[in-house]
C-alpha cells in the first residue's frame, strides 16, 4: 500500500509542478516596464493564409530596456506583423522603417503598474485553484485505497502528507507572485 501512496504523492507533485510552470509562463507575459521578446510571445501573424506565431516568421530582439526590434525573414511580412502586434492588444505601436519594426515600450504609469499587479495576482489565484484541484484528486485516490483496505491511520498520515505538499506549492506560488510584484512596482 505504501508503494501506491508514494505513487499518488509523485503524481500529485508532478501535477503541481506543471501548474507552477504554467504560472511562470503566464507571469513572463505580464510586462514589468522593461522591453522583452517574451512580451510578443502571444502574437500571431497571417502567413500565407494561416495564423503563425511571430517567432516563426521573424527574429525578435531588444536593443535596450525600452526598444524591441522585429526583423522579419521576408520583407513583405512587415505590414502583417505590425497588424498582428496591434491586434494582440498589447498597447504597443510598431514603427515600420522598411527593413524592420521598431517598437518603443512606453514607461509604465503608477495606475498601469497596479493593474499589472492585479493581473499577476489573478494568475496566482488560478494557479492556487489548480493546486487545490490536484489535492482533491489525490485525496480521492487515497479514499479509493481506503476502500481497498488501507487502514484509518495510514489514510490520516497520507492526507496530512498531501496537505503538506499542497502548502509547499501554495507558498511557491505566493513567492513567484511576490517577486513579480516587486519587479512590476520597481521604477
N, C-alpha and C positions, 0 to 999 in steps of 0.2 A: 504493500500500500504506500510506503514512503516513496518508492520509485515513481508511482503515479502522482503523488503530491509534488515531488520535485519537478516533474514534467509540467504540471499546472503552473508552478512558480515560474519556470523558464518561459513558458508560453506567455504568461502574464507580463513578465519583464520585457519580452520581445515586442508585445503589442504596445506597451507604454513607451518603449524606445522609438517605435515608429511614430507615435503621437508626438513625442518630443522633437523628432526630426522634422515633422511636418510644421510644427510651431516655429522652429528655427528658420525654415524656408519662407514661411509667411512673414516673419519679422524682418527678414532681409529686404522684402519688398516695401516695407514701411521706411520711407526715406528719413534720414536724420540730418538733412541740410547739406551733406556732402554728396557730390556727384559720384555715382557708382554705376557700372554697366548693369548690375543686377536690377536697377530701377526699371530697365526696359525689358526685363525677362518675360513679362506677360504680353508684350506687343506682338500682334500678328499682322503679317503683310500679305497682300494679294500677290501671288507669284504664279504666273501662267495659269490663272483661273482657280487656284486653290489657296486657302489660307495657310501660311507658313510662318513659323516662329522667326522673329527678326534675326536671331543668332545664326540661322541657316542661310540667310541671304546677304548678310553684311558683317563687317567687323565693328565691334563696339568697344571704344576705349575712352579713358578720361585723360585729359591733358593737365588739369589742375582740379582743385576742390570744387570748382563751380562750373566746369565745362565737360560735356560729353560729346565725343566725335563719333559719328556713324558713317563708316566708309562702305558703301555697297559694292558688291562684286561686279555688278552690271550697272552702268550709269543710268539707263532708262528707269531703274527702280527708285530713283531718288524721290519722285513725287509720291509713289505708292508707299514708300517707307514713311515719309512725312505724314501722309494721311493716316497710316496705321498708328503712329505715335499720337497724333491728335485724337483719333478715335478711341485710344486706350484710356482717355480721360485722366491723364497723369498731371495735368496742369503745366505741361511743358510745351514750348513753342519752338519747333525746329527751324533753323535758318538754312536755306539751300544756297551754297556758293557755286553750284555747277559740278563740283567734284565730290563733295561730302555734305553731310548735315551737321551743323554745329548747334548744340543745344545748351543754352545757358540756364543753369539751375538757379532759380531765384532764392535768395536767403529766406528762411522761414520766419514768419511773424510769430509773436507770442501766442496768438489765438490758434494759428495753424499747428504750432507745436503741441498745444493742449489737445487739439483734435487727433493728432497722430498718436499721442499717448493713450487717448481713449480707444483708438483703433487697436493699438498693441495690446491693451488690457482686454479688449473684446476677443482677440485671437487667443489670449491666455485662457480666458474663460472657456472657449471652445475646447482647448487642449485639456483643461481640467475635467470637462464633461466627458471627453474621450477616455481619460484615465478612470473616471468613475464607472463608465460603461464597461471598461475592461475588468474592473474589480467585480462588477456584478456577474460577468461571465465566469470569472474564476471561482466566485462563491457558489455559483450554480453547479460548476463541475465538482466542487467539494461536496455539495449536497448529494449529487449523484453517487459519489463514493460512499457517503454515509449510508445511502440506501443499499449499497452493495456490501455493507458490513464494516465500514470504518467506525472505530469507537468514538464515543462522545468526546473524550479527552483529546484525541487526535484531531477531531473536527475543530474543537476550540483552538488548539495550537495552530492549525492550518489557517483558520480565519484571522487570528492575530498576526500571523506572518504576512498574509495578503494585505492586511491593513497597514503593516509596517512598510511594505513595498509601495503601497498607494501613497502614504505620507511622504516617502522619499521622492517620488516622482512629482507630486504636487509642489514640493519645495523646489525642485529643479525648474519647474515651470515658473514659479514666482521669481526665482533668481534670474532666469533668462529675461523676463519682462522688466525686472528692476534695472538690469544692465542696459536694456534697450531704452528705457525711460530716461536714464541718465544721459545716454547718447543723444536722444532727441532734444532734451532740455538744455544741453550744453551749447552755448552760443559760440 
